[in-house]
């Protein structure tokens, strides 16, 4: 064999090896892939998706820690539940909810908007039906159906409402004569009245806060905003004197009057673990909590995993909010800005309220911690909301580079 033959063989061997390696790797999504899955993979905010996935994983660990408390209280003298009963049920909701989130995130922006508008109409109708055919749990009539088929219309309405309201308010930027602000106010007022009748003060606060954030982002004048702020103060005073639920919560919070058992036990449980916690499954104070697996799961985390874990969870929520807001910095579509702002305001506001209640900063409101608290309606609704958020924040990376190049050439 000649030297030339040796050189040719040496050149061919790496090529053959590379070919074999490529075959072993299997098909990969490339930037040239124009299938729906390929477009989704390159346009989705993968950092945001990762942060949400971590939050879901944390939630499963937290529900596993709180599950024995709820299972013990539901057990009877003749039958006892598995200590991890609620963990297994939450795992089922995760298995259902995560694919729902991914499927919604694959919707193109126009379809996501239509989906939200139709969802608003459907669940608004169900909200009207709650006083007529609703199911009562712990003295509150908020659900429709029973057992595994029970759902809470207000939970599902929240994300749809934020996007639909954003679409209504975005019309004002194209035609100033349209009475979209009074229409948005009327819609929010009707929903608030229905929720207060259930009663559900926490959800009422979230809907009103979402409306307020959206009208501020829509660019209303300071005079109108000042008037709205004054109306809000008047409404709060009226609620205190004429809405017993609000009066009871405010009295407990500000004046330490009435039954403060829940918030006192939540605070005691939260601080029982110190900085590093008692360890998974070693908490004892959590067994005195009334709703350890839902409203007060943040306190369970504090006892078993410590204040450091609580701070880490708060930072995780903050990272999600900041990540979404950063994606809005170069956005020019008014509808997308409003819709994403409304969705992230709902998500962040719910997290802040729950953590503030557990630390006795806010009065008790019966608010779950997003993606961490146990709950079927809550988890599926949050999955839909995050799916809409992921859909509306999708960006074509190639288009972004072309736009940056054109802007640089203009300079």
N, C-alpha and C positions, 0 to 999 in steps of 0.2 A: 504494500500500500504506500503510495507516494505521500509527500508532505502536503501537497494540495488536497489530497483526499482526506488527510487528517484534519486539515483546517475546515473543510466543508462539513465533516461530521461533527466537529466541535461547535460549529455555528448552528447546525440543525438541532443538536440535542437540547439547548435551552428553549428553542421554539416549540419542540415537541413537548417538553416538560411543562411549559407555560400553558399549552393547549390542554394538556391533561388536567392541570390545576384548575383551569377555567371551567372545564366540564364538571369537575367534582363540586365546584361552588354552586352550580345550578343557576337558574334565572335570577337576575337582579333588576330592580326598578332603576331605570336610567332617566336622565332629564329629557330624553327624546321620547319617552313613553307617553303617549297621548290618551291612554285609556283612563276611565274615571278614577280607578285606583291609583294609577301613576300620577295623575294631576293632583289628587288629594294628598298623596305622600309628599310631594315637593312643595305644595302650597300651604299645608297645614302648619301651624305654629307648634313644632315638635317640643320646644322647651315648655310651653304652656301645657301641652298634653302630658309631659313627664311630671310636672309639678302636681297636676290634678291626680295622676296615677299614684304618686306618693301619698297624697291626701287620702285617697280611697284605701290604700294599704294601712295607713295609720288608723283609719276608721275601723277596719276589721279588727285590729289589735285592741282598740279601745272598747268596742262592743263585746269582744271576748272577755275583757276585764270586768265589764259591767253586767254581763249576762247572768251570772249567778245570783245577783241581787234581785233582778226582775223575775227570774225563774223561781226563786224561793218564795217571793210574795204571791206568785200565781199558783203555786203548788197548794194542794189541799191535804187533809189528814189521810185521805184514801189514795191519792195519786200525787206523785211528785214529778216535776219536769226535770229533764236533763239540765245540768247547770249551764251548758253551752247551747241551750235551745235557741236563744235569740241570736247567738252568733251564727248558727246554721241558717236561720231565716235571713239574716242580713247577707250572708254569703250568697244565698239564692237571689236576693235583690241586686247584688253586685253583678252576678252572672247575667241577669236580665238587663240591668241599667247601663252597664258599660257598652255593650253592643248598640243599645239605643242611642247613646251619646255619639258613638262613632258613625252610625248611619245618618243621624241628623247633621253631623259635621261635614258629611259628604255632599249635602245639598248646595247647589249653586245659590248665590245671594238672592236672586229674584224668587226662587222657589222657597228659600228659608223665610223670606218676608211673607209670602202667601200662606205658608204653613202656620206662621205665627198669627196671622189675621184670622184664619179659619179656626185655629185653636182658641183664640180669644172669644170668638162667638160661641163655640161649643161649650166651653167651660163657664162662660158667663151665664148661659142658659142653665147649666147644672147648679151654679151658685144660687140662682133664683129658686131652684127646686129643693134646695137643702131645707128651708123651713117647712116644706110640705111633706117631703118623703125622707128627710135626713135621719141619721142614726145618732143617738146621744151616747157620749162616752165621758165619764167623769163630770157630768153636769153640763157639757158643752155639745151642741148639735152642729157638728162641722162636717160630717161624713155622709156619704151615700153608699148604700149596700151594707153587707155584713161579712164577717169572717175574712177569708183571704181575698174576697172580691170587694172589699171596702176601700173607697178612695176619698180623698179630700180635695174637692174642686178648687179651693183657693190656692193650694200648693201648685197645681198644674197651671192655674191661671196666671200666676206671677210672671214666669218668663215670657209667656205669650203676650201678656199685657205690656211689658216693657218694650217689646219690639213693635207691637201694633201702635202704641202711643207714640213711639219715635216716628213711625211712618206718618201719623196724623200731624204731628208738630213739624215734620220736615216739609209738609205742603205749604206751610206759612212762609217759608223762605223763598218759595217760587211765586206765591201770590199773597201779598200782605192783606188783602181784603177778606180772605177766608177766615171764618170765626173758629179756628181750630183750637185756640186756647180755651174759650168757654166750653167747647165740646169735650176737650180733654178733662177739664175740671168737672164737668157734669158726670162723665163716665167714672172718674175716680171717686166722686162723691157717692154715687149709687153703690159702687163696690164697697166703700167704707161703711155705709149704712147697713148693708147686708152682713158684713163681717162683724160689726158691733152687735148685731142682733143674735149672733151665734152663742155666746160672745167670743170674739177673738181679737183682743187688743193688739197683740204682737203683729199679726198679719196686717191689721189696719195701718199700723205705723209703717210697715214696709211698703205698702202700696202708696200711701201718701208721700213718703220720702222719695220713692221712685219718680212720682209725678213732679215733685219739687226739683229734683236733680235735672230732670229732662227740660222743664221750662227754663231753668237757669242756663243750661247748655244751649237751649234754643235761642238765647239772646234777648230775653225780655228786658225792658227798661228797668232801671233801678227804682223808679217810682212804683211800678207795678209790683216788683219784688218786695219792696217795703210794705206795700198794702197787703200782700200775701202773708208776710211775716206777722203783721198786726192781726190779720184774720186768724192765723195759727195760734197766737197767744189767746185770743178771745175764745177760739174753739177749745183750747186746753182748759181754760177756766170753766167753760160751760160743761165740758166733760166731767170735770171734778165734782161739780154740784148736781149734775143730772144723770150721770152714768155711773152706777154703783161700782162696777168693776174697776174703772179708772180711779175712783175715789179710794177704794180699798187698797189698790197697789201703791198709790201715791202716799197714803197715810202710813203704810208699812215702811216705805222707802225713806220718807222725809221725817216723819214724826215718831217712828217706832211704835205705832199704834196698830193693834190687831194681831193676827196670827202671822208671825214671821218665821215659822218653823222651817219652811223650805229653804229660804235664802240663808238662814243661820246655819243649817246643817250643810248646805252646799259650801259655804265659806269655810266651815270647820273641816270638811272633808278635803277641800282643795289644799289647805295648809298643813294637813296632818302628815304628809309625806316629806316635808322639808324640801331641800334642793334636789335630791336624787331619788326620792320616793321609797316606799316600803318594798318594792319589787312586785313583779306580775303575780296577781292572785293573792298577795299578802295583805291587802287593804282590809281593814275592819270598819272604819268609819263609813264607808260607802253603803253598808247594809242599813244605815239609818236614812238614806236618801229616798224620797218618794218616787222620783223618775230618774234613776241612775243611768239608764241606758238611752235616754232621750234628752230631756232638757238639761240635765246636770251631769252629762258624761264628761265635760271638761273638768269637773271637780274630781271624778274618778281617776282621770289621767293624772291630775295633780297629786293625788294620794299615792298611787302605785308607781308612777314614773317620775314624779318630782316637778318642781317649778321650772327646772331647766327644760323639760319636755314641753311644758305649757308655753314657755317663751318660744321654743322652736316651732310649735304649731302656729303661734301668732305670726312669727316671721314668715312661715310658709304661706299663710293667707296674704300677708303683705306682698310677698314676692309675686303671687298670682295677680294681684291688683296692679302692681307696678308694671309687670310684663304686658298686661293688656293695655294700659295707658300708653306705654312706649310704642305699641303697635299703632296707636291712633295719631302719633305725632305727624306723620306725613300723609294722613288721610284727608281727602278733600270732599268726599261724598257726605252731605249733611245727614242723610238718613243713617248711614253706617256709624257716623260719630255719635248720634243720638242713641241708636239702638245698643251699641256696645257700651256706652256710658250708663245706660239704664240697667243693662244686665249685670255689669260689674258692680254697680251701686247696690243692687239687690243682694248679690252674693256677698260682698264685703260688709254691707250693713247687717245682714243676718248673722254673720260670724261675730261682728263686733258686739251686737246686742246680746248674743248668747254668752260670750266670754265676760261681758260687763255684768250680766245678771249673776253669774257664778262668783264674781269677785265683789258683789254687793255695790257696784257702781251704779247700775240701773235697777229699777224695780222688776220683779218677776213678770215675764211676758209669755212663757210657754213657747219659746223659740228654739228650734233644733240647731245644732252646729253643722253647717253644710258638709256633706259627705262623711261625717264622723258619727253623728247620732244615728241610732237605729230608727228605721221607718221605711216602709215600702213606698207610700205616696211621696214622701219627702225625697227619697233617693232617686226615684224615677223622674220626678219633676226637676230636680237639680241636674240630672243627666241630660234632660231635654234642654234646659237652660244653658248648660256648658256646651252642649252640641251646637246650639245656635250661636254661641259666642265664638266657638272654634270655626264655624262656617263663615261668620261675618268678618273674622279677622284673617281669613286666608289671603295670601298674597302670592302673585306670580313672581318668583325671584328673577327670572329673565327680564320681565317687563320693568321691574324695579331698577335693574342695572342699566337698561336702555334709557330710562327716564333720567337717571343720574348722569349718564354720559351726555345726553342732550343738554341738560342744565349746565354741565361743566363746559361744553362747547360754546354755549351762549355767553358765558362769562369771558 
